[in-house]
Amino acid sequence: MPSSKEIRGKIKSVENTRKITKAMEMVAASKMRKAQERMRVARPYGEQIRRVAAHMANALTEYKHPYLVSRETVKSVGIIVVTSDKGLCGALNSNVLRLTVNRIRDNEQAGVKVKITAIGNKGFGLLQRARGDIISHITGLGDAPSMEKLIGPVKVMLDAYTNGEVDRVMLVYTRFINTMKQEAVAEQLLPLSGELGFERDTSWDYLYEPEPKAVIEALLIRYVEALIYQAVAENMASEQSARMVAMKAASDNAKNVIGELKLVYNKTRQAAITKELAEIVGGAAAV
């Protein structure tokens, strides 16, 4: 049985750990509210531009942007993976990376090459160790996503699609459902299909000014930017929620461990006092 001094040291260590996890829980709760608000503000714009882009895919314009044309054979797939820069957020990154690795394995078994754009340090580190074909990456986004930082690495993947190096682009991220639940999802980013819009029975098209090519190119670039920004915002809200829940669970576990250690300490102390009393009584009887 450990001595009283050792048990006191363990109790002190766990109490210090609990202070840290409690502080991290409070910080995550504060950041979570801001991240959720940022995500909810971006959602309507993302949903509307999805709808407009889906209508554009169904329109009968003479100009067909490469983002709207499905390719008959898929020889290479691009995957944009969104993860967090920091850990201590439960199974958030593990679920996204598991889904990504499964997609990579399925494509490679079908003879399809996979190119990767990693957003976030956790995904970049694991895929780099797994020797994935990472063509671009970005880390250190901070607490608020910035489109200026995302444009560079994302454009590398979009240029690969435009040049024919990639025939399909997937977006893998964590969708925020509520504070207690987040879901890893994989969506097709390119080519854009008309499934996101409503079904129509007649043929129609838009009126473009100045010309279809300029309008469609500008719209589809905004479409891709909006979806990726929304994915990063959803992932950040999910990260803070998962971290708050994980730190609360760690604080509760630390509290239980402290209670168990104090119980052991009291038993050890009582045993020591009983032993001393027995020695005193025995010595007095001997005298």
N, C-alpha and C positions, 0 to 999 in steps of 0.2 A: 504494500500500500504506500502511495506517495506521502511525503511528509506534508505538514501543514504549510510550510513555506512554499513548497512547490505548487500546492493547490492555490494558495493566494496569488502566486505569480500567474498561473493559468487564468484565474478569475480576472485579474487586472488586464491581461492580454486580450481576453474576449470582450471585456468592457470597452477597451480602446477600439477594437474592431467594430463593435456595435455603434460607437459614436460616429465612426467613419461612414458606415452603411446608412445610418440614420440621416447624416448630413447629405449624402449622395441621393437618398430618397427624396429629401425636401428640394434639392436642386433640380432633380429630374421632374418633380411635380410642377415646379415653376416653369421650366423649359417646355414641358409637355403642353401646358395651356397655350403658350405662344405658338408652338409648332402646330397644334391642332387648329388654331385660329388661322394660321397661314395656309394650311392645307384646305380648310373649308372655304376660304376666300378664293383659292385657285381652282377649286373643283368646277364651279359653274362655267368658267371660261374654257376649261379643258373639255368639258362635256359638249359645249356648244361648238367648239372648233372641230371636235370629232364628228359631230353631226354634219357640219358644213362640208368637211373634207369627204365624208361618206357620200353626200349628195353629189359632190364633184366627181367621185368615182363612177357614179351612175349617169352622169350627164353625157350628152352626145356631142361634145365638142370635137372639132377636127384635131386639135393638138392633144396628144397624150403624153403626159409627163412620165418619166421613167418610174416614179413612185407609184403610178397607177397601173402599170403594166405587169401582169403576172407572167413569170417565165416558166416555160414548159418543163425544163429540166433544172433541178436544183443540185448544183455541184458543191456549193459552199454556203454556209449559214453564218451570219453574224449575230452575236449575242451581246447585248448591253446589260451588264449586271450591276445592280445598285445595292450596296451594302453600307454599313456604318464605318466610321473611322475608328471608333472605340468599342471596347467590349463591355462586359458586365451588363448585358441586356438579355439574359436568358438565351433561348434557342432562336432568337431572331435571325442572326446571320447564318446559323447552322441550317435552318430550313431553306433559306434562299440558295445557299451554296449547294445543298443536297439536290435541290431541284435543277440547278444549273449543271451540276456534274452528271445527273441522269440524262438531261437533254444532250449534253456533249457526247456521252457514251452511246446514246441511241443514234445520233447522227453519224458518229464514227463507225458504228457497226453497219450502217446502211451505205458506207462509202462516201459520206459527205464531210467535207472539211469544215472546221469551225474556227472562226476568228472572234476574238473577244475584246470588248471595251469594258474596263473595270472602273466603276465609280465607287470610291470608298476603299479605305486601307485594308479592311478585313478580307474583302473579296480579292483584291489585287494580290495580297500576300499569299493566300491559299492557292490561287490559280497560277501564280508565279512558281510556287513550290511544286505544283502538279505539272509544270512545264506546258501550260496551255499557250496557244498562239495569241498572245496579247498584243494587239496593234496600237492601242492607246489606253491611257488610264489617267485618273485624277484622284488625288487624296487631299485631305485637309480642307473640306468645304466649310467647316465651322458649324455654328448653330443655325444659320439661315442659308438656304441655297441661293446661289448667284448664277444667273443665266450666262453671264460673261465668262465665268470659269468653266461652265459646262460645254460651251460652244466648241472649244478647241478639240477635245478628245472625241466628242460626238461627231464632229464634221469629218474626222478621219474615217469613221465607220460609214457615214453617208456617202463620202467620196468613193469608198470601196464599192458600195452598192451601185452608184451611178456608173462607175467604170467597169462594172461587170465582174469584179473580183468576188463579190458576195451576191447571192441570188435571193436571199431572204434575210430580214433582220428581226430578231426577237428582243423583247424587253422583259427582263426578269427583276422583280422588286417585291417589296412587302406592302400589301394593301392594308390600310388602317380601317378596321371595322368598328371597334370600340376600345376602351382602355384595357380591357382584359383579353381581347382577341385581335390578333393580327394574322394575315394570311399571305403566304408566299404565292405569287402568281406569275405566269409567263404569258405574255401577249405578243401577237404579231404586230410589229410596227410598220414594216414594209414587206411587200407591196401593200398598199392600202386597198381593202375590199369594201364593197358597198354594204356589208352586213350591218354596219353600225347605224345606218340611216333607215328610213321607212321604206317599205315596199311600194312601188308605184306601178300603175297599169299603163301609163302613157309615156311617150318619149318627150323629153324636154331638155332645154339647156339654159344657161345663164346668158345675160348680156354683159359683155366684158368691155371695160374701158381702162387703159387704151387698147390692149389686145389680149387674147386668151393666154398667150405664153407668159407674159409678164405677171398677170394676175394670178395664174395657177401656180407659178413658181414661188411667188411671195407667200401665197396662202399655204402651200404645202410645207414650206420651211417653217412657218409659224406653227403649223400643225405638229411637226416633229418636235420643235422646241417646247411647245406647250405640254405635250405628252411626257417628255423626259423631265421637265421641271415638275410636273404633277407627281411623277413617280418618285422623284427625290424628296419632294415635300411629304408625300405619304410615308416614305421610308423613315424620314426624320421624326415624324409624329409617332410612328410605330416604335422607333428606337427609344424615345423618351418614355413612352408608356411602358414598354417592356422593361426598361431599366428601373423605373419607379417600382413596378411590381416585384422585380427580382431583388432590389435592395430592401423592400419591405419584408420579403420572405427571409432574407439574410438577417435582418434585424430581429425578426421574431425567433428565428433559430438560435441566434446568439443569446437572446433573453432566456430561452429554454436551457441552453447549455450552462449559462450562468447559474440558473436555479439548481441544476443538477450538481454543478461543482460546489455550490454553497452547501448543499445537503451532504455531500461527501466530506467537505471541510468540517462541518459541524459534528459529523460522526467521528471523524479522525480526532478532533479536539476533545470530544467527550471521552473517547477511548484513552487519550493521553491523560486527561484529568483523573479518570477512574484508576488508571495504572499508578499515577502518583499517589493517590489516596490509599491504594492498596499497599504501596511501599511504605507509606508513613505509618499506617496501622500495623503492618507487619513489623516495622522497626520498633514501634512503641511496645508491642507485645513481647518482642525479644528482650527489650530492656527490663 
